[in-house]
């Protein structure tokens, strides 16, 4: 609770004084806590910048004020604190956003360690393992895992960032190839001009300098425009990117582009300019020609084979790269669409959830907690437009771990790899969530120790047998439960499996009745077709009437929870698809430009063919065939590249294999159809050549 009319649930973290040094930051106002603060009882607090602005109105005189706060998982910690500092807005921590920073007064295993230069993670792990074993009673086989903070932070998004980097580089390569093809075509058209310059004494270096100057005229404005656009995007959509990837960028949005980004952009533009300048020379466009060639005699070459092969090779490579991106986009899109249609096991529409956390000092025993939740449920069920509500300690799509199990008739070896998500639920949970009962019955308030399991767990533990009437004991995610901690429970029913995540591993479920496993922290799940914003405010009023010091938090509709789960797959599919469409458009424009130039260069040959009776259909087939040969080579190379990329992005795919045949067939069909259109237009132009006019000009 902090100053204000309504109690507020905030995020707090307990740290040692060295935390500020580890993250190289100091408070915006006031000071950081010291070891003396810890020794005196740890009753000081540093405010997060967001809480300072939203709850204290950014008051600079807040230093020295007192606030009351408590944590259900730390009942022995101080509950009244003096504000001694406020963190800056740019402060960032691997632990995520938080509102309160408090001194850690109890000895616990370290979670963040600032290592001295030269100390490896393995050496640090050995040191910390020995330290913890010396200071705490620990299993001798226990060992601390240590990894660099950067690796731990970006592990979840590294595959996505790698994919985005690769797609950007592929598009850049297609752009470079397209520009190079255009430059080669222009060089061929200027061949006689270049030859005249050579004949007048111009050296190859001066000719390359001219090409470089022309390239820089293109690249410098392009680089400036790219940096300006990047700055605009950074300022406007960076927050959107953070929400889609669900990982905050350290330090938040920067006021200017990082120097590394500017430097890489400028170097890339310079390299492209050099490539454009060197390409005509490598292709033989600048060479010593005979006087007859310079004067346009009959021996003047129309399109030397070396240059033709260079252009065709670049176009083929463009097609291959665009196919790789198109396959990746298809796989990501099919994966996202599959997640959209995934079976959840419950009906999310109309569901609203809210988090309730009871303070142990106000509700010291299970009877007090049970009584409070019974009253809360009765009040909520009495609200207009609320047909039902229920309690659960871990709602769907919340991060959960699988618990170890013991089952009657099964040995420990048989269940070595079997885990289930342990959930404590009220009797109305299944009807409120619309989870179907498949076998047996639901909880009986008058019955003994009982449990309901999901269908997948029943099939895994008792294959081919009736699970109803079997016995089960649920442990924790670390170890099995002892008889004193958890009794054997009778399986009374089997329900549908419920998805706890759409993008990760889904453990089966085991449900314990709330009356037999009362907890102080629960989620209230309400089904209603009413507006959830107004309903949420009424839920807060109900909680405040029962306990004015109780904050009702994390009020959110289940469709929004699911949308957040789908945000990253949707975002990646959309972004990669955009890259793929751009790459395909560029590649097909390369095909179109190459064929159009070939038709222009071979006007005399085409005129002769038409003059001797070649039909328009045959001429179209001849031009289209040349274009499809370019595309065919690109398709073969692209298929090989797409298989390699598929294995790379396999961790980002859900329910779709990296070599999905449906995606490959659809993508190939679309690309071939688009290529036919790109080749058909130059072919139709070839049929409009007037043989008499061309031959008369010759």
C-alpha positions as CSV (number, residue, x, y, z in Angstrom):
1,X,0.0,0.0,0.0
2,X,1.2,3.5,-0.8
3,X,-0.3,6.9,-0.2
4,X,-3.7,7.2,-1.9
5,X,-7.4,6.3,-1.5
6,X,-7.1,2.8,-3.1
7,X,-4.5,0.2,-2.1
8,X,-2.1,-0.7,-4.9
9,X,-0.3,-3.8,-5.7
10,X,3.3,-3.0,-6.8
11,X,6.3,-4.9,-7.9
12,X,9.2,-4.8,-5.4
13,X,12.7,-6.4,-5.4
14,X,15.1,-7.0,-2.5
15,X,18.7,-6.4,-3.3
16,X,22.1,-5.9,-1.6
17,X,23.7,-2.4,-1.7
18,X,26.0,-3.7,-4.4
19,X,23.0,-3.8,-6.8
20,X,23.6,-0.2,-7.9
21,X,27.2,-0.9,-8.7
22,X,26.3,-3.9,-10.7
23,X,23.9,-1.9,-12.9
24,X,26.1,1.2,-12.9
25,X,23.3,3.6,-11.8
26,X,22.4,6.0,-9.0
27,X,19.1,7.5,-7.9
28,X,17.7,10.6,-9.6
29,X,16.7,12.0,-6.2
30,X,18.1,11.2,-2.8
31,X,20.5,8.3,-2.3
32,X,20.9,4.6,-2.6
33,X,20.8,2.4,0.5
34,X,24.0,1.2,2.2
35,X,25.0,-1.7,4.4
36,X,24.2,0.5,7.5
37,X,20.6,0.7,6.3
38,X,20.5,-3.1,6.1
39,X,22.1,-3.5,9.6
40,X,19.5,-1.1,11.1
41,X,16.6,-3.3,9.9
42,X,16.2,-2.5,6.2
43,X,13.3,-0.1,6.7
44,X,14.2,2.2,3.8
45,X,13.1,2.1,0.2
46,X,14.0,3.6,-3.2
47,X,11.0,4.3,-5.5
48,X,10.9,3.3,-9.1
49,X,10.4,6.3,-11.5
50,X,7.0,5.1,-12.7
51,X,5.5,4.8,-9.2
52,X,7.0,8.1,-8.3
53,X,5.2,9.8,-11.2
54,X,1.9,8.0,-11.0
55,X,1.3,7.8,-7.2
56,X,3.4,10.7,-5.9
57,X,2.9,13.2,-8.7
58,X,6.7,13.4,-9.4
59,X,7.0,15.4,-6.1
60,X,10.6,16.2,-5.5
61,X,10.0,16.6,-1.7
62,X,9.0,12.9,-1.4
63,X,12.3,12.0,0.2
64,X,11.8,11.3,3.9
65,X,8.1,10.3,3.6
66,X,6.9,7.0,5.0
67,X,4.9,4.3,3.2
68,X,3.5,0.9,4.2
69,X,4.1,-2.1,2.1
70,X,4.0,-5.9,2.6
71,X,4.9,-9.0,0.7
72,X,3.1,-12.3,1.1
73,X,6.3,-14.3,0.4
74,X,8.3,-12.3,2.9
75,X,6.2,-11.9,6.1
76,X,9.3,-11.4,8.3
77,X,10.5,-8.3,6.3
78,X,9.8,-4.7,7.4
79,X,6.4,-3.3,6.5
80,X,7.0,0.4,7.1
81,X,9.6,2.2,5.1
82,X,11.2,5.6,4.7
83,X,11.7,6.9,1.1
84,X,15.4,7.7,0.6
85,X,15.6,7.9,-3.2
86,X,13.9,7.8,-6.6
87,X,15.4,5.9,-9.6
88,X,15.8,7.7,-12.9
89,X,13.5,7.0,-15.8
90,X,16.3,5.4,-17.9
91,X,17.1,2.9,-15.1
92,X,16.9,-0.7,-16.4
93,X,17.2,-4.0,-14.7
94,X,17.2,-7.6,-15.9
95,X,14.6,-8.3,-13.2
96,X,12.1,-6.2,-15.2
97,X,10.1,-3.2,-14.2
98,X,9.7,-2.6,-10.5
99,X,8.2,0.0,-8.2
100,X,10.1,-0.5,-5.0
101,X,13.8,-1.3,-4.4
102,X,14.4,-2.6,-0.9
103,X,17.5,-3.7,1.0
104,X,17.9,-7.4,1.3
105,X,18.4,-8.2,5.0
106,X,18.3,-12.1,5.0
107,X,21.0,-14.4,3.6
108,X,19.9,-15.9,0.3
109,X,21.6,-17.5,-2.7
110,X,22.9,-14.7,-5.0
111,X,21.1,-14.2,-8.2
112,X,23.1,-11.4,-9.8
113,X,26.9,-11.2,-9.3
114,X,29.3,-8.6,-10.6
115,X,32.4,-10.7,-11.6
116,X,35.9,-9.4,-11.6
117,X,37.6,-9.0,-15.0
118,X,38.9,-12.4,-16.3
119,X,36.6,-14.5,-14.1
120,X,34.8,-17.1,-16.2
121,X,31.2,-18.3,-15.5
122,X,32.6,-21.7,-14.7
123,X,35.0,-20.3,-12.1
124,X,32.3,-18.2,-10.6
125,X,29.9,-21.2,-10.4
126,X,32.5,-23.2,-8.5
127,X,33.1,-20.3,-6.0
128,X,29.5,-19.7,-5.4
129,X,28.6,-23.3,-5.0
130,X,31.3,-23.7,-2.3
131,X,30.1,-20.5,-0.6
132,X,26.5,-21.6,-0.5
133,X,27.4,-25.1,0.8
134,X,29.5,-23.5,3.6
135,X,26.8,-21.2,4.7
136,X,23.6,-23.2,4.1
137,X,22.5,-26.7,4.6
138,X,22.5,-27.9,1.0
139,X,22.4,-31.2,-0.8
140,X,26.0,-32.2,-1.6
141,X,25.0,-32.9,-5.2
142,X,23.6,-29.4,-5.5
143,X,25.4,-27.0,-7.8
144,X,24.8,-23.4,-8.8
145,X,24.4,-22.6,-12.4
146,X,26.0,-19.4,-13.6
147,X,25.7,-17.7,-17.0
148,X,26.4,-14.2,-18.4
149,X,23.5,-11.9,-17.7
150,X,23.3,-10.8,-21.4
151,X,22.9,-14.5,-22.5
152,X,20.2,-15.1,-19.9
153,X,18.3,-11.9,-20.8
154,X,18.2,-12.4,-24.6
155,X,17.9,-16.2,-24.7
156,X,14.2,-16.1,-25.4
157,X,14.4,-13.5,-28.1
158,X,17.7,-14.5,-29.7
159,X,16.1,-16.7,-32.3
160,X,13.6,-14.0,-33.3
161,X,16.4,-11.3,-33.4
162,X,18.6,-13.7,-35.5
163,X,15.7,-14.2,-37.9
164,X,15.1,-10.5,-38.3
165,X,18.8,-9.8,-38.9
166,X,19.0,-12.5,-41.5
167,X,15.9,-11.4,-43.3
168,X,17.3,-7.8,-43.4
169,X,20.6,-9.0,-44.8
170,X,18.8,-11.1,-47.4
171,X,16.8,-8.1,-48.6
172,X,19.9,-6.0,-48.6
173,X,21.6,-8.6,-50.8
174,X,18.6,-8.6,-53.2
175,X,18.7,-4.8,-53.4
176,X,22.5,-4.8,-54.1
177,X,22.0,-7.4,-56.8
178,X,19.2,-5.4,-58.4
179,X,21.2,-2.2,-58.4
180,X,24.2,-4.0,-59.8
181,X,22.1,-5.4,-62.7
182,X,20.8,-1.9,-63.5
183,X,24.4,-0.6,-63.5
184,X,25.6,-3.3,-65.8
185,X,22.7,-2.6,-68.2
186,X,23.6,1.1,-68.1
187,X,27.2,0.4,-68.6
188,X,26.4,-1.6,-71.7
189,X,24.4,1.2,-73.1
190,X,27.2,3.6,-72.5
191,X,29.8,1.2,-73.9
192,X,30.7,3.3,-76.9
193,X,30.9,6.5,-74.8
194,X,33.3,4.7,-72.5
195,X,35.3,3.4,-75.5
196,X,35.6,6.9,-77.0
197,X,37.0,8.1,-73.6
198,X,39.5,5.3,-73.6
199,X,40.5,6.1,-77.1
200,X,41.1,9.7,-76.1
201,X,43.5,8.6,-73.3
202,X,41.3,8.2,-70.2
203,X,42.6,5.5,-67.9
204,X,40.7,2.7,-66.3
205,X,41.1,4.4,-62.9
206,X,39.4,7.6,-64.1
207,X,36.5,5.7,-65.6
208,X,36.0,3.8,-62.3
209,X,36.1,7.1,-60.5
210,X,33.3,8.3,-62.7
211,X,31.2,5.2,-61.9
212,X,32.0,5.6,-58.2
213,X,30.9,9.3,-58.3
214,X,27.6,8.2,-59.9
215,X,27.1,5.5,-57.3
216,X,27.8,7.9,-54.4
217,X,25.2,10.3,-55.8
218,X,22.7,7.4,-55.3
219,X,24.1,6.0,-52.0
220,X,24.7,9.1,-50.0
221,X,21.1,10.4,-50.2
222,X,19.8,6.8,-49.7
223,X,21.9,6.4,-46.5
224,X,20.7,9.8,-45.2
225,X,17.1,8.9,-45.9
226,X,17.6,5.5,-44.3
227,X,19.0,7.0,-41.1
228,X,16.2,9.6,-41.0
229,X,13.6,6.9,-41.4
230,X,15.3,4.7,-38.8
231,X,15.2,7.6,-36.3
232,X,11.5,8.2,-37.0
233,X,10.7,4.5,-36.6
234,X,12.8,4.3,-33.4
235,X,10.9,7.2,-31.8
236,X,7.4,6.1,-32.9
237,X,7.3,2.3,-32.9
238,X,10.1,1.1,-30.5
239,X,7.6,0.7,-27.7
240,X,5.4,-1.4,-30.0
241,X,8.4,-3.6,-30.9
242,X,9.1,-4.1,-27.1
243,X,5.5,-5.1,-26.5
244,X,5.5,-7.5,-29.5
245,X,8.8,-9.2,-28.5
246,X,7.8,-8.9,-24.8
247,X,11.3,-7.9,-23.8
248,X,12.3,-4.4,-22.8
249,X,15.2,-2.7,-24.5
250,X,17.9,-1.9,-21.9
251,X,17.8,1.9,-21.3
252,X,14.6,2.4,-23.1
253,X,14.2,4.5,-26.2
254,X,17.4,6.4,-26.9
255,X,17.2,10.1,-27.9
256,X,19.5,9.6,-30.9
257,X,20.5,6.6,-33.0
258,X,23.4,4.7,-31.6
259,X,26.8,5.5,-33.1
260,X,27.3,1.8,-34.1
261,X,24.0,1.9,-36.2
262,X,25.1,5.1,-38.0
263,X,28.5,3.7,-38.7
264,X,27.3,0.4,-40.0
265,X,24.8,2.2,-42.3
266,X,27.5,4.5,-43.7
267,X,29.9,1.6,-44.2
268,X,27.2,-0.4,-46.0
269,X,26.4,2.5,-48.3
270,X,30.1,2.9,-49.1
271,X,30.5,-0.8,-49.8
272,X,27.5,-0.8,-52.1
273,X,28.9,2.2,-53.9
274,X,32.3,0.5,-54.5
275,X,30.4,-2.6,-55.7
276,X,28.4,-0.6,-58.2
277,X,31.6,1.1,-59.4
278,X,33.6,-2.1,-59.8
279,X,30.9,-4.3,-61.3
280,X,31.0,-2.8,-64.8
281,X,34.8,-3.3,-64.9
282,X,34.6,-6.9,-63.7
283,X,32.0,-7.6,-66.3
284,X,34.2,-6.2,-69.1
285,X,32.1,-3.1,-69.9
286,X,35.2,-0.9,-69.8
287,X,37.6,-2.3,-72.2
288,X,39.7,-1.3,-75.2
289,X,37.6,-1.5,-78.3
290,X,38.6,-1.3,-82.0
291,X,37.9,1.9,-83.9
292,X,35.3,0.1,-85.9
293,X,33.5,-0.7,-82.7
294,X,33.8,2.8,-81.5
295,X,32.3,4.2,-84.8
296,X,29.5,1.7,-84.6
297,X,30.5,-0.7,-87.4
298,X,29.1,-4.1,-88.1
299,X,31.5,-5.7,-85.7
300,X,30.2,-3.8,-82.7
301,X,29.2,-6.3,-80.0
302,X,25.7,-6.2,-78.9
303,X,25.9,-8.1,-75.6
304,X,29.1,-10.1,-74.8
305,X,28.4,-13.4,-73.2
306,X,30.4,-12.6,-70.1
307,X,28.2,-9.6,-69.2
308,X,25.0,-11.5,-70.1
309,X,26.0,-14.3,-67.7
310,X,26.9,-11.8,-65.0
311,X,23.4,-10.2,-65.2
312,X,21.7,-13.6,-65.4
313,X,23.6,-14.9,-62.4
314,X,22.7,-11.9,-60.3
315,X,19.0,-12.2,-61.2
316,X,19.1,-16.0,-60.4
317,X,20.6,-15.2,-57.0
318,X,17.9,-12.6,-56.4
319,X,15.2,-15.2,-57.1
320,X,16.9,-17.7,-54.8
321,X,17.1,-15.2,-51.9
322,X,13.5,-14.1,-52.4
323,X,12.4,-17.7,-52.3
324,X,14.2,-18.3,-49.1
325,X,12.4,-15.3,-47.5
326,X,9.1,-16.3,-49.0
327,X,9.4,-19.8,-47.5
328,X,10.3,-18.4,-44.1
329,X,7.4,-16.1,-44.3
330,X,5.1,-18.9,-45.2
331,X,6.3,-21.1,-42.3
332,X,6.0,-18.2,-39.8
333,X,2.5,-17.4,-41.1
334,X,1.3,-20.9,-41.0
335,X,2.7,-21.3,-37.5
336,X,0.9,-18.1,-36.3
337,X,-2.4,-19.2,-38.0
338,X,-2.1,-22.6,-36.3
339,X,-1.7,-20.9,-32.9
340,X,-4.8,-18.8,-33.6
341,X,-6.8,-22.0,-34.2
342,X,-5.2,-24.0,-31.3
343,X,-7.5,-25.9,-29.0
344,X,-7.5,-24.2,-25.6
345,X,-9.7,-26.6,-23.7
346,X,-11.8,-23.7,-22.3
347,X,-13.8,-20.8,-23.6
348,X,-11.8,-17.6,-23.2
349,X,-14.6,-15.2,-24.4
350,X,-16.2,-13.4,-21.5
351,X,-13.6,-14.3,-18.9
352,X,-12.0,-11.8,-16.6
353,X,-9.4,-12.5,-14.0
354,X,-8.0,-10.6,-11.0
355,X,-5.3,-11.4,-8.5
356,X,-6.0,-11.5,-4.8
357,X,-3.2,-11.6,-2.2
358,X,-4.0,-11.9,1.5
359,X,-1.5,-10.7,4.1
360,X,-0.6,-13.5,6.6
361,X,-0.9,-11.1,9.6
362,X,-4.5,-10.3,8.8
363,X,-5.4,-13.8,7.7
364,X,-3.2,-16.0,9.8
365,X,-4.8,-19.4,9.3
366,X,-6.6,-21.3,6.6
367,X,-10.0,-20.8,8.2
368,X,-9.7,-17.0,7.9
369,X,-8.5,-17.3,4.3
370,X,-11.3,-19.8,3.4
371,X,-13.9,-17.5,5.0
372,X,-12.7,-14.5,3.1
373,X,-12.7,-16.2,-0.3
374,X,-16.2,-17.7,0.4
375,X,-17.5,-14.2,1.1
376,X,-15.7,-12.7,-1.9
377,X,-17.2,-15.3,-4.2
378,X,-20.7,-14.8,-2.9
379,X,-20.4,-11.0,-3.4
380,X,-19.0,-11.4,-6.9
381,X,-21.7,-13.9,-7.9
382,X,-24.3,-11.4,-6.8
383,X,-23.1,-8.7,-9.2
384,X,-25.4,-8.0,-12.2
385,X,-24.5,-9.9,-15.3
386,X,-22.2,-12.3,-13.5
387,X,-23.4,-15.9,-14.0
388,X,-20.4,-17.4,-12.2
389,X,-17.0,-17.0,-10.7
390,X,-14.2,-19.3,-9.4
391,X,-10.8,-19.4,-7.8
392,X,-7.5,-20.7,-9.1
393,X,-3.9,-20.3,-8.0
394,X,-2.5,-20.4,-11.6
395,X,-4.6,-19.2,-14.5
396,X,-4.0,-20.4,-18.1
397,X,-1.0,-18.8,-19.8
398,X,0.7,-18.0,-16.6
399,X,4.2,-19.4,-16.3
400,X,4.0,-22.7,-14.4
401,X,6.2,-25.7,-13.7
402,X,5.4,-29.3,-13.8
403,X,5.2,-31.1,-10.5
404,X,6.5,-34.6,-9.8
405,X,4.0,-37.4,-9.2
406,X,3.5,-40.7,-7.5
407,X,0.7,-43.0,-8.7
408,X,-0.8,-46.2,-7.5
409,X,0.2,-49.2,-9.5
410,X,3.1,-47.4,-11.2
411,X,6.7,-47.5,-10.1
412,X,9.0,-44.4,-9.7
413,X,10.9,-45.5,-12.8
414,X,7.6,-45.6,-14.9
415,X,6.8,-42.0,-13.9
416,X,10.4,-40.6,-14.0
417,X,9.6,-38.3,-16.9
418,X,5.9,-37.6,-16.0
419,X,5.0,-34.1,-14.6
420,X,1.8,-32.2,-14.2
421,X,0.8,-28.6,-13.4
422,X,-0.5,-28.6,-9.9
423,X,-3.5,-26.2,-9.6
424,X,-5.7,-25.4,-6.7
425,X,-9.2,-24.6,-7.8
426,X,-12.7,-24.0,-6.3
427,X,-15.6,-26.2,-7.1
428,X,-17.0,-23.9,-9.7
429,X,-13.8,-23.5,-11.7
430,X,-14.6,-26.1,-14.4
431,X,-18.1,-24.7,-15.1
432,X,-16.9,-21.1,-15.0
433,X,-14.0,-21.9,-17.5
434,X,-16.2,-24.2,-19.5
435,X,-13.9,-27.1,-19.2
436,X,-15.6,-30.4,-20.2
437,X,-15.8,-33.3,-17.8
438,X,-14.9,-36.5,-19.7
439,X,-15.1,-39.2,-17.0
440,X,-16.2,-39.6,-13.4
441,X,-17.3,-36.5,-11.5
442,X,-16.1,-33.3,-10.1
443,X,-15.2,-32.5,-6.5
444,X,-17.4,-33.6,-3.6
445,X,-17.1,-31.1,-0.7
446,X,-18.0,-33.9,1.7
447,X,-15.4,-36.4,0.3
448,X,-11.9,-37.2,1.4
449,X,-8.6,-36.3,-0.3
450,X,-9.5,-36.1,-4.0
451,X,-8.1,-34.9,-7.3
452,X,-9.2,-34.3,-10.8
453,X,-6.8,-34.9,-13.7
454,X,-6.7,-33.9,-17.3
455,X,-7.2,-36.5,-20.1
456,X,-3.6,-36.5,-21.2
457,X,-2.3,-37.1,-17.7
458,X,-4.7,-40.0,-17.3
459,X,-3.7,-41.6,-20.6
460,X,0.0,-41.2,-19.7
461,X,-0.1,-42.5,-16.1
462,X,-2.8,-45.2,-16.5
463,X,-2.8,-46.2,-20.2
464,X,-5.7,-48.5,-21.2
465,X,-7.1,-48.4,-17.6
466,X,-9.9,-46.4,-15.9
467,X,-8.2,-43.6,-14.0
468,X,-11.2,-43.0,-11.8
469,X,-10.6,-44.6,-8.4
470,X,-6.8,-44.6,-8.8
471,X,-4.7,-42.9,-6.2
472,X,-2.2,-40.0,-6.8
473,X,0.2,-38.0,-4.7
474,X,1.4,-34.6,-6.0
475,X,4.8,-33.3,-5.1
476,X,6.6,-30.1,-6.1
477,X,8.6,-29.3,-9.2
478,X,11.8,-30.1,-7.3
479,X,11.0,-33.3,-5.4
480,X,8.3,-35.9,-4.5
481,X,6.1,-35.2,-1.5
482,X,6.4,-37.0,1.7
483,X,3.3,-38.6,3.4
484,X,3.4,-35.8,6.1
485,X,3.3,-33.1,3.4
486,X,0.7,-34.5,1.0
487,X,-1.7,-37.4,1.4
488,X,-2.7,-39.9,-1.3
489,X,-5.6,-38.5,-3.2
490,X,-8.3,-40.4,-5.1
491,X,-8.9,-39.5,-8.7
492,X,-12.6,-38.7,-9.0
493,X,-12.7,-37.3,-12.5
494,X,-11.0,-36.6,-15.9
495,X,-11.4,-33.3,-17.7
496,X,-10.2,-31.9,-21.0
497,X,-6.6,-30.7,-21.3
498,X,-6.2,-26.9,-20.9
499,X,-3.5,-25.0,-22.7
500,X,-1.1,-23.1,-20.4
501,X,0.9,-21.7,-23.3
502,X,0.7,-21.6,-27.0
503,X,4.4,-21.3,-27.8
504,X,6.0,-23.6,-25.2
505,X,5.6,-27.0,-23.6
506,X,2.2,-27.8,-22.2
507,X,2.2,-30.0,-19.1
508,X,-0.9,-32.0,-18.3
509,X,-3.1,-30.9,-15.4
510,X,-3.8,-32.1,-11.9
511,X,-6.5,-30.2,-9.9
512,X,-6.7,-30.0,-6.1
513,X,-9.9,-28.7,-4.4
514,X,-9.5,-25.3,-2.8
515,X,-11.2,-26.4,0.5
516,X,-8.4,-29.0,1.0
517,X,-5.5,-26.9,-0.1
518,X,-6.3,-23.3,0.9
519,X,-3.8,-20.7,-0.3
520,X,-3.6,-17.0,0.5
521,X,-2.8,-16.0,-3.1
522,X,-5.5,-16.8,-5.6
523,X,-6.8,-15.6,-9.0
524,X,-10.5,-14.7,-9.2
525,X,-11.9,-15.8,-12.5
526,X,-15.2,-14.2,-13.5
527,X,-17.4,-15.0,-16.5
528,X,-19.5,-12.2,-17.8
529,X,-20.6,-10.6,-21.1
530,X,-20.6,-7.2,-19.5
531,X,-18.0,-4.5,-20.3
532,X,-14.9,-5.7,-18.5
533,X,-13.6,-2.2,-17.6
534,X,-16.7,-1.4,-15.6
535,X,-16.8,-4.9,-14.1
536,X,-13.2,-4.6,-13.0
537,X,-14.0,-1.4,-11.1
538,X,-16.9,-3.2,-9.4
539,X,-14.7,-6.1,-8.4
540,X,-12.2,-3.6,-6.8
541,X,-15.1,-2.0,-4.9
542,X,-16.2,-5.4,-3.6
543,X,-12.7,-6.3,-2.5
544,X,-12.4,-2.8,-0.8
545,X,-15.7,-3.4,1.1
546,X,-14.4,-6.7,2.5
547,X,-10.9,-5.4,3.3
548,X,-9.9,-1.7,2.7
549,X,-6.2,-2.6,2.7
550,X,-6.5,-5.4,0.1
551,X,-5.4,-4.5,-3.4
552,X,-7.2,-6.3,-6.3
553,X,-4.6,-6.3,-9.1
554,X,-3.8,-7.7,-12.6
555,X,-7.4,-7.3,-13.7
556,X,-7.4,-8.4,-17.3
557,X,-9.7,-10.2,-19.8
558,X,-8.6,-13.6,-21.0
559,X,-8.7,-12.6,-24.7
560,X,-6.1,-9.9,-23.9
561,X,-4.0,-12.5,-22.2
562,X,-4.2,-14.7,-25.3
563,X,-3.4,-11.8,-27.6
564,X,-0.3,-11.1,-25.6
565,X,0.7,-14.8,-25.9
566,X,0.3,-14.5,-29.7
567,X,1.9,-11.1,-30.1
568,X,5.4,-12.3,-30.9
569,X,4.4,-15.0,-33.5
570,X,2.1,-12.5,-35.2
571,X,4.7,-9.8,-35.2
572,X,7.4,-12.1,-36.7
573,X,5.1,-13.5,-39.3
574,X,4.0,-9.9,-40.4
575,X,7.6,-8.6,-40.4
576,X,9.1,-11.5,-42.3
577,X,6.2,-11.5,-44.8
578,X,6.8,-7.8,-45.5
579,X,10.5,-8.5,-46.1
580,X,9.6,-11.4,-48.4
581,X,7.2,-9.4,-50.5
582,X,9.8,-6.7,-50.9
583,X,12.4,-9.2,-51.9
584,X,10.1,-11.0,-54.4
585,X,9.1,-7.6,-56.0
586,X,12.8,-6.7,-56.4
587,X,13.7,-10.1,-57.8
588,X,10.9,-10.1,-60.3
589,X,11.7,-6.5,-61.3
590,X,15.2,-7.9,-62.0
591,X,13.8,-10.6,-64.2
592,X,11.6,-8.1,-66.0
593,X,14.4,-5.7,-66.5
594,X,16.8,-8.3,-67.8
595,X,14.3,-9.7,-70.3
596,X,13.3,-6.2,-71.4
597,X,16.9,-5.3,-72.1
598,X,17.5,-8.6,-73.9
599,X,14.5,-7.8,-76.1
600,X,15.8,-4.3,-76.8
601,X,19.3,-5.7,-77.7
602,X,17.9,-8.3,-80.0
603,X,15.4,-6.2,-81.9
604,X,17.2,-7.1,-85.2
605,X,17.1,-10.8,-84.5
606,X,13.4,-10.6,-83.5
607,X,12.6,-8.6,-86.6
608,X,14.3,-11.3,-88.8
609,X,12.4,-14.0,-87.0
610,X,9.1,-12.2,-87.6
611,X,10.1,-11.4,-91.2
612,X,10.7,-15.1,-92.0
613,X,7.3,-16.1,-90.6
614,X,7.8,-16.8,-86.9
615,X,4.5,-16.6,-85.1
616,X,3.8,-14.3,-82.1
617,X,3.1,-17.3,-79.9
618,X,6.4,-18.9,-80.7
619,X,8.2,-15.7,-80.1
620,X,6.4,-15.2,-76.7
621,X,7.4,-18.8,-75.8
622,X,11.0,-18.1,-76.7
623,X,11.3,-15.0,-74.5
624,X,9.3,-16.6,-71.6
625,X,11.5,-19.7,-71.8
626,X,14.6,-17.5,-71.3
627,X,13.0,-15.9,-68.3
628,X,11.9,-19.1,-66.8
629,X,15.4,-20.5,-67.1
630,X,16.6,-17.7,-64.9
631,X,13.8,-18.4,-62.4
632,X,14.4,-22.2,-62.4
633,X,18.0,-21.8,-61.4
634,X,16.9,-19.5,-58.6
635,X,14.2,-21.9,-57.4
636,X,16.7,-24.7,-57.1
637,X,19.2,-22.6,-55.1
638,X,16.3,-21.1,-53.1
639,X,15.0,-24.5,-52.1
640,X,18.4,-25.5,-50.7
641,X,18.7,-22.2,-48.8
642,X,15.1,-22.5,-47.5
643,X,15.8,-25.9,-46.0
644,X,18.9,-24.5,-44.2
645,X,16.9,-21.5,-42.9
646,X,14.0,-23.7,-41.9
647,X,16.3,-25.6,-39.5
648,X,17.6,-22.3,-38.1
649,X,14.1,-21.0,-37.3
650,X,12.7,-24.3,-36.1
651,X,12.5,-23.1,-32.5
652,X,10.2,-20.3,-33.7
653,X,7.7,-22.6,-35.4
654,X,4.8,-24.2,-33.6
655,X,2.9,-27.1,-35.1
656,X,4.6,-26.7,-38.5
657,X,7.7,-28.6,-39.6
658,X,10.6,-26.7,-41.0
659,X,10.2,-28.7,-44.3
660,X,6.5,-28.3,-44.5
661,X,5.5,-29.5,-48.0
662,X,2.3,-27.5,-48.1
663,X,4.2,-24.2,-47.6
664,X,6.8,-25.2,-50.2
665,X,4.2,-26.1,-52.8
666,X,2.2,-22.9,-52.2
667,X,5.2,-20.7,-52.3
668,X,6.7,-22.2,-55.4
669,X,3.3,-21.9,-57.2
670,X,3.0,-18.3,-56.3
671,X,6.5,-17.5,-57.3
672,X,6.3,-19.3,-60.6
673,X,3.0,-17.5,-61.4
674,X,4.5,-14.1,-60.6
675,X,7.6,-15.0,-62.7
676,X,5.4,-15.9,-65.6
677,X,3.7,-12.5,-65.4
678,X,7.1,-10.7,-65.2
679,X,8.3,-12.6,-68.3
680,X,5.1,-12.3,-70.3
681,X,5.2,-8.5,-70.4
682,X,8.6,-8.3,-72.2
683,X,7.5,-11.2,-74.4
684,X,4.4,-9.3,-75.5
685,X,6.5,-6.3,-76.3
686,X,8.7,-8.4,-78.5
687,X,5.8,-9.3,-80.7
688,X,5.1,-5.6,-81.4
689,X,8.4,-5.1,-83.1
690,X,7.9,-3.8,-86.7
691,X,10.3,-5.8,-88.9
692,X,10.3,-3.3,-91.8
693,X,11.3,-0.4,-89.5
694,X,14.0,-2.3,-87.7
695,X,15.6,-3.7,-90.9
696,X,15.4,-0.3,-92.6
697,X,17.2,1.3,-89.6
698,X,19.9,-1.4,-89.9
